[in-house]
Amino acid sequence: MVRLTSTVKTSGCAAKLPPAQLEKILSSLPLMEDERLIVGIETGDDALAWDLGDGRVMIESVDFFPPVADDPYEYGQIAAANALSDIYAMGGEPAVAMNVMCFPSCMDLNIMRSILLGAQDKVREAGAVIAGGHTIADSTIKYGLSVTGFTTKDRLWTNKGARPGDVLVITKNLGVGIINTATKAGMASVEATAKALESMKTLNRRACQVASGLAVSAATDITGFSLLGHVNEMCQGAGLSFILDSTSIPVFDVALEYARYGLIPEGAYSNREHLEGKVHVSSTLPRELEDVLYDPQTSGPLALAMTEGEAERFLETFGDDGRIVGHFQERGEWVIEVR
């Protein structure tokens, strides 16, 4: 059986274009505006939001990447969970999706079938449907979904609404990018790989549903640009700074171990470079934990900004998988301080 991760250079969301390059290109393009477009590309949000004129909002996103798992069925599940997460990060419910598939003509078509079946089962779990798609013959596999979801205007979340005093809750452990790198290098334990796969296959649906009954100021999901990268986007959109409590970060212990071995995904270095001059890290912070903060996540957690009281109510229902990791404050010398 072909190990899918051995056929590609980078896996999952670590394959994203470096944020500095993407920002340079997008900033050079004229904005396309429409009075019905509530959320576009201005703040690097997770999806577009389109006013349907009757109180409802359509949310649209697309996400695809190279294999992040060796098993094609699991790869399909993870790619689907990752694409669906953009809808949850905006406070929506996914409704319909379309496949986006690049596949080598020399590969066994049963691999493609298993990928599509894994995605189909995960989308069904989300209560949505896949209704078609598009394929391209390519030298390496890439797969994902375009997804359409819906919410109402009063329940739409964006990444720019955080307020001074809000805390930030994240809903999954960090470190899957580092574990994936170790797996690809053949250095991860079976148990570590299984933990990362289970985390990436887990939908952010429940986190979204629990939070939807609370007052969420801002939200995003933590994916390829890392915890620090996505928090930076939230700060830039709101004109605030963020104080990150390094002792509260939920992280897979084994990811710290692999980071000490130097098993760091390439995307982590791009994320670090992009945030140079914006982040101040305590001199006492272990280097391996700092590496996790820049680690590109695939199908990572939701990040929810809310008052401390609302956060406590969220955690009472959501459980121990959620964690308050810091708070927003008026803009200071640094965009993010890691203490």
N, C-alpha and C positions, 0 to 999 in steps of 0.2 A: 504494500500500500504506500502511496506517495505521501510523504510528510509535507503538507501544504506550506508550512512556514519555511521549509528549506528551499522553496521555489522562488522566494522573493527576498529583496534586500531589507525592507522594513515592514513591520506588521502593524495592523490596526491604525489607530489615530496618530501613532508616531510617524506615519507616512505623510502627514499634512505638510504643505508648503510652510517653510519657516514664517512665523508671524511678521517679522520685519519686512520680508519680501512681499507678503500678501498685503500688508498695510500700505506699502509704497505703490503697488499697482492700483489698489482700490481708491486711494486718495487722488490718483491722477485722472480718474474717470469722472465725467459729469454725473451728478445725481439725477435719477429719473424720478419725477415727483407726480403724485396723484392724490387728490384730497381723500380718496378711500384708503390710501396706504398709511396705516397707523405706525407700523414698524418696518423700516427698510434696513439698509446696510450701515447707517451712520454710526451706530454704537457697537457694531459687531455682535448683534444679538443672535439668538439661536435659530430664529426662523422669521419669516415675514408675517405680518398680521394685516389682514385686509377687512375693512369695515363692510359688512353685507347690508347695512342700512336698516336693519330691523332689530338692532340690539345684539345681534350675533357677530362673531368675528371668525374668519377663516384663517387658519395657521398653516403655513406651507414651508417645508424644508426638504433638503436632499442631503444624504450622507452615504459615502461608500469608501471602502479601503481594501488593501491587500489582506490575505489571510492572517488571522491572529490566533488560529487554532489549527492543529494538524488534521483533526477530524472535520470533514466538510459539513456534516450536519450541525455540529457545534458552531462552526464558523458562520453558517447561515443564521443560527439563533442569535449569536452575538452581534452580527451586522444589523439584524433587524432591531434588537433591543437598543442598540446605539442610535439608529435612525429615529426610532419612536421617541427616544428621550428628548429630542428637541421640542416635540409637541408638549410633552409633560412639563418641560422647563418654562413654557409659556403659559402654563395653567390650563392646557387644553386636553381634549380626549381625541386620540387618533381615530379616523373613520375609514380611510382608504389609502392604499399605497401602491406604488409601481416599482417593479424590479429594475435595477441598473446592474448589468452584468457584462464584464469583460472576461473572455475565456479563450485559452489557447486551443486552436483547432486540432492540435496533436494530442490533447488530453482526453481521457476517458469521459464520455458524456455522463456516465453515472455519477461522477463527482459533481457535475453541475446540478444534476437532479437532486442529490443529497443536500447541496447548499440551498437550493430553492425550497426543498421540503422543510429544512430547519427553520428558514425564515417564515414560511407559511404557518408553521405550528406556533411560532412565537407571536406573529401578528394575530393569529386566532386567539391566543391567550390574552392579548391586549383588547380584544373585542372589535378588531378592525378586519378588513379584507384586503387581499392583494388582487388587483384587477388587470394585470398585464405588465408591460415593461419594455425594455429595449436591450439588445445584446450587440456586442462588438467582438470580433475576433482580435485577440491581442496576444502579446508575448507572455504576459503573466495574468493571473486571476485578480480581479478586483470586483467587489460586490457590495451592494447596499440598496437603499430604497429612497424614492421620493415619497413623502408622506403628507397627507392633508388631514388636518384635524380642526376642531371647532371649540370655541368657548364663547363667553359673553363679554361685552365691553367692560363690565364692572368686575370681571374676574380674570382679565388678561394680565399676565405678569410680564414685565420687561426686566432688563438687566440694569436699568439706570435709576430706579426709584428708591434706593437705600437712603435712610435718614440718619443724622447723628444720633448715636445711642443705640441704634439697631444692632443686634447680634447676628451672626451668621451660623446657620446650622448646615452641616453636610451629612449625607445619608448613607454613605458606604465607606469602607476602608480605602485608603490610597495605596499605591505601590504596584498596581497591576502592570504598568509599563516596564518596570524593572524586572518583575517576575517573568513577563513575556520575553524579555531580552535573554534572561537566563535559560528559559525553556528553549529558545531558538538556538542557543549555544550548546545545548545538551548538558547544562550544569544545574538545572532546577530539579528538585525532588518531585516525585509523583504527587505528593501531598500538596506542595506549593503550587504546582501547575493546576491541580484540581480546584484549589481555593480561588485562584485568579479566574479560572473559567466559570466557576459558579457565580462569582461576583459580576462578571461581564454579562452573563446570561440573564441576570436578574433585572426585570423591568423596573423602571422608576414610577410605575403606575401607582403603587400604594402610597409612596411618599407624596405624590401629587394629590391623591385623593384625600389624604389626611390633612394636608396643608390647605386644600381648597376651602375648608370651612373656617379658616383663620385669616387674619389680616397680614398678608404677605406684602412687604414693601417692594421687593425686587427678587428676581430669581434667575438662575442660569444652571447649566450642568457643567461639571468638570470633565473635560475631555482632553483633546490633544495639546492645548496650550497650557495645561497644568493648573493646579490649584492657584498658584500665584498669578498666572497669566489671566485666568478668568476673573479672579478677584480684582485684578488691575482694571479690567474692562468695567466692572461694576463701579469701581472708584472713579474712573474717568467719566463715566456717564452721569454720576451724581455729584462730581466735584468734591469728593471726600477722601479721607485717608482711612486705612484699616490697620488695626492692631491685631496681629495673629499670635495666639497663645500656643507656643510650640509643644507644651505639655498636654494639650487637649486634642491633638491631631490623631484621628483614627487611622492606623496604618498597619499593614500586614508586617509582623515582626520579621518574617523571612525576607521581605523586600529590603529591610535595613541591612540584613546579612549580605545579600547579593550586592547591594550598593557598596558595601565595604570592599567587596572583591573587584569593584570597578565595572560591574555589569549594568551600565547606564545606557539607555536608548539615545540615539543621535538627536532626537527631537528635544531632549532635556537640555542639551547644550544650546540649541537655537532659542529655546524659551528663556534660558538664563541670559543670553546675549541681548535679547529683545528687552528685557526688564532692567538692564544695567542702568544705574542712576535713579531708579524708581523704588528699589527695594533695599532696606537696611536690615541686615541679619545680625543678631546678637553674636558676639565673638565666642560665646560659650556653647553655641548650638553645634551638635555633632555634624560633621560633614555629610554623613549618610542620611540624616534626617533632612538636611538642606537639599540633598539630591532628590528626595521624595517630593519636596515642594515644587520642584521643576519637572517632575516626571509626567510625561504625556499619558493620560488615562484613556482607555477605550471603554465605552459604556460605563462611565464613571458616575459619581453621585450627583444628586441635585444639591444646589447651594441656595439656601433660602434666607433672605434678610427679613427680620421681623423684630418686634420688641422682645425683650427678655421674657416677659410674661407669656406672650404668644408662643415663643420658642419652648418654654417649659410645658405648655399645654400640648404642643406638637409632640414633644418627646414622651410625654405620659402615654400617648396613644401609639406612637410609632415604635417606641422601644429603644433598646440599647444600641441598635445600629446607627442611630443618629447621635450627633455630637455638636455642641456649641464650640466653635473654634476661635472666636474673637469678636471684635466689635468695630463699628464704623464711628468715625469722629470727624470734626472739622478738618479741612486740609491742613497738613503740617509740612514739615521739611521733606518728608518721604511719603510716597503714595502708600507704601506698605511697610510696616515695621514688624519684624519677627522677633518676639521676645521669649 
